[in-house]
């Protein structure tokens, strides 16, 4: 939703506005608020996201007067890269410091036919899924839109691909990093809109995926503002088991979540979309043949494909990785039931970049506890 011009004018009077995270609509409002024409938004959008420019002096199709005005009122500031880790399999992970001193992690996974960037939406996470390292860090705060899209900007610059003439290294973005995207709704939507915009990253709606653990009221809102691809973090075929693995299931049980996912699909402009069902297989917990058969029955009325994810161990949990025999047996049951099934190849585990291993550095435990309580209150309110 566009920001009111009065709000923009008030903000620029108080502090420099970080243009990196402004959607196209908000950038138009920003320029209107400083007495400039709307087409300036398109020019600056391209300079930032298609050329990776963060210095107004380099924006040569802007007048000198406007460049000077922008230096006084605005900035283009990405979060700080603390470290970069490169795996032997080609996976790359960035440790990124955000305002307040905490760090998040972003991961790029190269594959033969695509390059996928896994983006974080929060510092830590309040949902405390038992098999995820991020949840064990606690919750600090939501990321700003600039900190979310800044991860894409940093990764693209890292591969020197922020140019219309350069090869596009990042072909897919998944909101599957640290945090629950739907609990940071507005900032995530603004960042995804930039990912999709033709004057920014120009990604297809089928190549931007939001993954949720099941914040149903926000999922019901999502179809009002976007039609990106949807993934649901299921991980169990029944409520009793999912209550243990994904605690938010106690508030929004499986049937409620699947109904919401169906409603999202029904609102899509194309009729061939499917939800990706993510299922982390944990040895002797949710990997038995009866679980596979129960999952097959559960999914029969939802257009979906199922992504099986072998659990990736991390410090402090007793869970074990699924055996190859159990994984193959589970997959084959789903195949025979008629489902499209993929098995996520473990990538980047030598740099703790595999699925479920992202933890970052969530600082300030006192404030973190307070913010965790605030986030829990938010979950109650939106329910």
C-alpha positions as CSV (number, residue, x, y, z in Angstrom):
1,X,0.0,0.0,0.0
2,X,1.5,3.4,-0.9
3,X,2.8,5.6,1.9
4,X,1.1,8.9,2.3
5,X,3.2,11.9,1.0
6,X,2.8,13.6,4.4
7,X,4.4,10.6,6.1
8,X,7.3,10.6,3.7
9,X,7.9,14.4,4.2
10,X,7.8,13.9,8.0
11,X,10.3,11.1,7.8
12,X,12.8,12.8,5.6
13,X,12.7,15.9,7.9
14,X,13.7,13.7,10.8
15,X,16.3,11.3,9.4
16,X,17.7,10.0,6.2
17,X,15.4,7.6,4.4
18,X,17.0,4.3,3.3
19,X,15.8,4.0,-0.3
20,X,17.1,0.4,-0.6
21,X,14.0,-1.0,1.0
22,X,11.3,1.2,-0.5
23,X,8.9,-0.5,-2.9
24,X,8.2,1.2,-6.3
25,X,5.1,2.8,-4.9
26,X,6.8,4.0,-1.7
27,X,9.7,5.4,-3.8
28,X,7.2,7.4,-5.9
29,X,5.7,8.7,-2.7
30,X,9.2,9.7,-1.4
31,X,9.9,11.7,-4.5
32,X,6.5,13.3,-4.5
33,X,7.2,14.3,-0.8
34,X,10.3,16.2,-1.9
35,X,8.7,17.9,-4.8
36,X,10.0,15.6,-7.6
37,X,8.3,13.9,-10.5
38,X,7.2,10.2,-10.2
39,X,9.5,9.0,-13.0
40,X,12.5,9.7,-10.7
41,X,11.4,6.6,-8.8
42,X,11.9,4.4,-11.8
43,X,15.3,5.9,-12.5
44,X,16.6,5.4,-8.9
45,X,15.0,1.9,-8.7
46,X,17.1,0.8,-11.6
47,X,20.3,2.4,-10.3
48,X,19.9,0.6,-7.0
49,X,18.7,-2.8,-7.9
50,X,19.8,-3.3,-11.5
51,X,23.2,-1.6,-11.3
52,X,24.0,-2.0,-7.6
53,X,24.8,1.7,-7.1
54,X,24.7,3.1,-3.6
55,X,26.2,6.5,-4.4
56,X,23.9,9.2,-5.7
57,X,26.8,10.9,-7.4
58,X,27.0,8.0,-9.9
59,X,23.4,8.4,-10.9
60,X,24.2,10.4,-14.0
61,X,20.7,10.8,-15.5
62,X,19.7,12.8,-12.4
63,X,20.4,16.5,-12.2
64,X,23.2,17.7,-10.0
65,X,20.7,19.5,-7.9
66,X,18.6,16.4,-7.3
67,X,21.7,14.3,-6.5
68,X,22.7,16.9,-3.9
69,X,19.2,16.9,-2.4
70,X,19.2,13.1,-2.2
71,X,22.6,13.1,-0.4
72,X,21.0,15.4,2.2
73,X,17.7,13.5,2.7
74,X,18.4,9.9,1.8
75,X,20.8,7.0,1.7
76,X,21.2,3.6,0.1
77,X,22.5,1.4,2.9
78,X,22.7,-2.4,2.9
79,X,23.4,-4.3,6.1
80,X,27.0,-5.1,6.8
81,X,28.6,-8.4,5.6
82,X,30.6,-9.8,8.5
83,X,31.9,-12.9,6.8
84,X,31.4,-15.0,3.7
85,X,31.7,-18.8,3.8
86,X,32.2,-20.9,0.7
87,X,31.3,-24.6,0.7
88,X,33.2,-27.3,-1.2
89,X,29.9,-28.0,-3.1
90,X,29.6,-24.3,-4.3
91,X,27.1,-23.2,-1.7
92,X,27.9,-19.7,-0.3
93,X,26.7,-18.3,3.0
94,X,26.9,-14.7,4.3
95,X,26.9,-13.7,8.0
96,X,25.3,-10.3,7.9
97,X,25.1,-7.7,10.8
98,X,21.9,-5.7,11.0
99,X,21.1,-2.6,13.1
100,X,21.3,-3.4,16.7
101,X,24.3,-5.7,16.4
102,X,22.7,-9.1,15.8
103,X,23.5,-11.2,12.8
104,X,21.5,-13.1,10.3
105,X,22.5,-15.6,7.7
106,X,21.7,-15.8,3.9
107,X,22.6,-18.8,1.7
108,X,23.0,-19.2,-2.0
109,X,22.7,-22.7,-3.5
110,X,23.9,-23.2,-7.1
111,X,22.3,-26.0,-9.1
112,X,22.6,-27.0,-12.7
113,X,19.5,-25.2,-14.0
114,X,19.1,-22.5,-11.3
115,X,20.6,-20.5,-8.5
116,X,18.5,-20.2,-5.3
117,X,19.0,-17.6,-2.6
118,X,17.5,-18.5,0.8
119,X,16.6,-15.2,2.5
120,X,15.9,-14.4,6.2
121,X,13.0,-12.3,7.4
122,X,13.6,-12.0,11.2
123,X,16.5,-11.9,13.7
124,X,15.9,-15.3,15.3
125,X,12.4,-16.8,15.5
126,X,9.7,-17.1,18.1
127,X,8.1,-20.3,16.8
128,X,10.6,-22.7,18.3
129,X,10.3,-25.6,15.9
130,X,12.2,-28.4,17.6
131,X,14.3,-29.4,14.6
132,X,15.4,-25.9,13.6
133,X,18.6,-24.1,14.8
134,X,17.1,-20.6,14.3
135,X,14.3,-21.2,16.8
136,X,16.9,-22.1,19.5
137,X,18.3,-18.6,19.2
138,X,15.2,-16.9,20.4
139,X,13.6,-13.9,18.8
140,X,15.1,-10.4,18.6
141,X,13.1,-8.4,16.0
142,X,11.7,-8.2,12.5
143,X,14.0,-7.3,9.7
144,X,13.3,-4.1,7.8
145,X,12.4,-4.3,4.1
146,X,15.9,-2.8,3.4
147,X,17.5,-5.6,5.4
148,X,15.5,-8.3,3.6
149,X,16.0,-7.0,0.0
150,X,19.5,-6.1,1.1
151,X,20.3,-9.8,1.3
152,X,19.4,-10.1,-2.4
153,X,21.4,-7.0,-3.2
154,X,24.5,-8.3,-1.4
155,X,24.3,-11.7,-3.0
156,X,23.9,-10.3,-6.5
157,X,26.8,-7.9,-6.0
158,X,28.9,-10.8,-4.7
159,X,28.5,-12.6,-8.0
160,X,28.8,-9.3,-10.1
161,X,25.4,-10.0,-11.6
162,X,23.7,-6.6,-10.8
163,X,23.7,-5.5,-14.4
164,X,21.2,-6.0,-17.3
165,X,24.1,-7.3,-19.4
166,X,25.4,-9.7,-16.8
167,X,24.3,-13.4,-16.5
168,X,21.6,-13.7,-13.8
169,X,23.2,-15.9,-11.1
170,X,20.2,-15.7,-8.7
171,X,17.2,-17.1,-10.6
172,X,15.1,-18.1,-7.5
173,X,14.5,-16.6,-4.1
174,X,13.0,-18.5,-1.2
175,X,11.8,-16.9,2.0
176,X,13.0,-19.9,4.0
177,X,15.9,-18.4,6.0
178,X,15.8,-17.3,9.7
179,X,12.3,-16.3,10.9
180,X,8.7,-16.7,10.1
181,X,7.9,-14.5,7.1
182,X,4.2,-14.0,7.8
183,X,5.0,-12.6,11.2
184,X,6.9,-9.8,9.4
185,X,4.1,-9.4,6.9
186,X,4.5,-5.8,5.5
187,X,8.3,-5.7,5.2
188,X,8.4,-9.2,3.6
189,X,5.7,-8.1,1.1
190,X,7.6,-4.9,0.2
191,X,10.8,-6.9,-0.3
192,X,9.1,-9.5,-2.5
193,X,7.5,-6.8,-4.6
194,X,11.0,-5.5,-5.3
195,X,12.1,-9.0,-6.2
196,X,9.3,-9.2,-8.8
197,X,9.4,-5.6,-10.1
198,X,10.7,-5.3,-13.7
199,X,12.8,-2.3,-12.8
200,X,14.4,-4.1,-9.9
201,X,15.2,-7.9,-10.0
202,X,12.4,-8.9,-12.4
203,X,11.9,-12.4,-11.0
204,X,8.9,-14.5,-11.9
205,X,6.2,-15.0,-9.3
206,X,6.8,-18.7,-9.7
207,X,10.5,-18.2,-8.7
208,X,9.8,-16.3,-5.5
209,X,8.5,-18.6,-2.8
210,X,7.3,-17.8,0.7
211,X,7.5,-20.6,3.2
212,X,5.3,-20.5,6.4
213,X,4.9,-22.7,9.4
214,X,1.3,-21.9,9.4
215,X,0.3,-18.4,10.6
216,X,-3.2,-18.8,9.1
217,X,-4.7,-15.3,9.5
218,X,-1.7,-13.8,7.7
219,X,-1.7,-16.5,5.0
220,X,-5.3,-15.5,4.4
221,X,-4.1,-11.9,3.9
222,X,-1.3,-12.9,1.6
223,X,-3.5,-13.5,-1.4
224,X,-4.8,-9.9,-1.3
225,X,-1.3,-8.5,-2.0
226,X,0.7,-11.1,-4.0
227,X,0.7,-14.3,-5.9
228,X,4.1,-15.6,-5.2
229,X,4.6,-19.4,-4.8
230,X,3.7,-20.9,-1.5
231,X,5.4,-23.5,0.6
232,X,4.1,-24.8,3.9
233,X,6.4,-26.3,6.6
234,X,4.4,-29.4,7.5
235,X,6.8,-32.0,8.9
236,X,4.2,-34.3,10.3
237,X,1.0,-36.0,9.0
238,X,-1.1,-35.6,12.2
239,X,-1.7,-33.0,14.8
240,X,-0.3,-34.9,17.8
241,X,3.1,-35.2,16.2
242,X,3.1,-31.8,14.6
243,X,2.3,-30.2,18.0
244,X,5.7,-31.6,19.2
245,X,7.7,-30.5,16.1
246,X,5.9,-27.2,15.1
247,X,4.3,-25.7,18.3
248,X,2.2,-23.2,16.4
249,X,0.2,-26.2,15.2
250,X,-1.5,-26.0,18.6
251,X,-3.1,-22.7,17.6
252,X,-3.5,-23.4,13.9
253,X,-3.8,-27.2,13.4
254,X,-3.2,-29.0,10.1
255,X,-6.8,-28.9,8.8
256,X,-7.0,-25.2,9.4
257,X,-3.6,-24.6,7.7
258,X,-4.5,-26.8,4.6
259,X,-7.8,-25.0,4.2
260,X,-6.0,-21.7,4.2
261,X,-3.5,-23.0,1.6
262,X,-6.4,-24.1,-0.6
263,X,-7.9,-20.6,-0.4
264,X,-4.6,-19.1,-1.4
265,X,-4.4,-21.3,-4.5
266,X,-8.0,-20.5,-5.4
267,X,-7.1,-16.8,-5.6
268,X,-4.2,-17.4,-8.0
269,X,-4.7,-16.1,-11.6
270,X,-3.4,-19.3,-13.1
271,X,-5.1,-22.7,-12.4
272,X,-2.0,-24.9,-12.4
273,X,-0.3,-23.7,-9.3
274,X,0.7,-26.1,-6.5
275,X,1.7,-25.7,-2.9
276,X,5.1,-27.1,-1.9
277,X,4.7,-29.3,1.2
278,X,8.0,-29.3,3.1
279,X,8.6,-32.4,5.2
280,X,11.8,-32.8,7.3
281,X,12.5,-36.4,7.9
282,X,13.9,-37.2,11.3
283,X,15.1,-40.7,12.2
284,X,12.5,-42.7,14.2
285,X,10.3,-39.6,14.7
286,X,8.3,-39.0,11.5
287,X,10.0,-41.2,8.9
288,X,8.1,-44.5,9.2
289,X,6.0,-46.0,6.4
290,X,2.8,-45.4,8.4
291,X,3.7,-41.7,8.4
292,X,4.1,-41.7,4.7
293,X,0.8,-43.4,4.1
294,X,-0.9,-40.9,6.5
295,X,0.7,-38.0,4.6
296,X,-0.5,-39.4,1.3
297,X,-4.1,-39.5,2.6
298,X,-3.9,-36.1,4.2
299,X,-2.7,-34.3,1.0
300,X,-5.3,-35.9,-1.4
301,X,-7.4,-32.7,-1.7
302,X,-4.6,-30.2,-2.0
303,X,-2.8,-29.6,-5.3
304,X,0.8,-30.0,-4.1
305,X,4.2,-31.4,-4.6
306,X,6.1,-32.8,-1.6
307,X,9.7,-31.9,-0.8
308,X,11.4,-34.3,1.5
309,X,14.2,-32.8,3.6
310,X,16.7,-35.0,5.5
311,X,17.2,-33.5,8.9
312,X,20.5,-31.7,9.2
313,X,21.9,-32.1,12.8
314,X,23.1,-29.2,14.8
315,X,24.5,-28.7,18.3
316,X,22.0,-29.1,21.2
317,X,19.5,-31.5,19.7
318,X,19.3,-35.2,20.0
319,X,17.5,-35.8,16.6
320,X,19.3,-37.9,14.0
321,X,19.4,-37.7,10.3
322,X,17.0,-40.1,8.5
323,X,18.6,-43.2,7.0
324,X,18.8,-43.6,3.2
325,X,16.6,-46.7,3.4
326,X,13.9,-45.0,5.4
327,X,14.0,-41.9,3.1
328,X,13.7,-44.0,0.0
329,X,10.9,-46.1,1.4
330,X,9.0,-42.9,2.5
331,X,9.5,-41.4,-1.0
332,X,8.4,-44.5,-2.8
333,X,5.1,-44.7,-0.9
334,X,4.3,-41.1,-1.9
335,X,5.3,-41.8,-5.5
336,X,3.0,-44.8,-5.7
337,X,0.2,-42.7,-4.3
338,X,0.6,-40.4,-7.3
339,X,2.5,-37.4,-5.8
340,X,5.3,-35.4,-7.3
341,X,8.1,-35.9,-4.8
342,X,11.5,-34.3,-4.6
343,X,14.3,-34.9,-2.1
344,X,16.3,-31.9,-1.1
345,X,19.9,-32.6,-1.5
346,X,21.9,-31.5,1.5
347,X,24.1,-28.6,0.5
348,X,26.5,-26.5,2.5
349,X,26.6,-28.6,5.7
350,X,30.3,-28.1,5.9
351,X,29.7,-24.4,6.6
352,X,26.4,-24.9,8.6
353,X,24.4,-23.6,5.7
354,X,22.1,-26.6,5.2
355,X,18.3,-26.5,5.8
356,X,17.5,-26.0,9.5
357,X,21.1,-25.1,10.4
358,X,20.9,-21.3,10.1
359,X,21.4,-19.5,13.5
360,X,23.2,-16.2,13.1
361,X,24.1,-14.4,16.2
362,X,21.1,-13.1,18.2
363,X,22.5,-10.6,20.8
364,X,21.2,-9.0,23.9
365,X,19.3,-11.7,25.8
366,X,17.4,-9.3,28.1
367,X,15.8,-7.4,25.1
368,X,15.5,-10.7,23.3
369,X,13.3,-12.1,26.0
370,X,11.0,-9.1,26.0
371,X,10.8,-9.1,22.2
372,X,10.0,-12.8,22.3
373,X,7.1,-12.1,24.6
374,X,5.9,-9.3,22.3
375,X,6.0,-11.6,19.3
376,X,4.0,-14.2,21.2
377,X,1.4,-11.5,22.0
378,X,1.3,-10.6,18.3
379,X,0.6,-14.2,17.4
380,X,-2.3,-14.2,19.9
381,X,-3.7,-11.0,18.5
382,X,-3.7,-12.0,14.9
383,X,-5.5,-15.2,15.8
